[in-house]
């Protein structure tokens, strides 16, 4: 039986700096099956040439990570 996508942990975030504030533009998640997906929080076409920064996220920050 194929594993179902039942639990995801955020692993990476893309953000931009706008008026000296960080704005999240996407989140990458890793699912219990090992599949990684990206969820866009803003329309990517609205970013234009804006440089998106990336950083790793520790799932434990969200209280959902279980080793």
Number of C-alpha atoms within 10 A of each C-alpha: 3 5 8 9 12 8 12 19 20 22 16 17 19 20 18 18 13 9 7 7 9 12 15 17 18 20 20 19 21 18 16 14 13 11 10 14 14 14 11 13 13 12 9 11 7 8 12 7 7 11 11 15 13 14 11 12 16 13 17 12 9 10 9 12 13 7 4
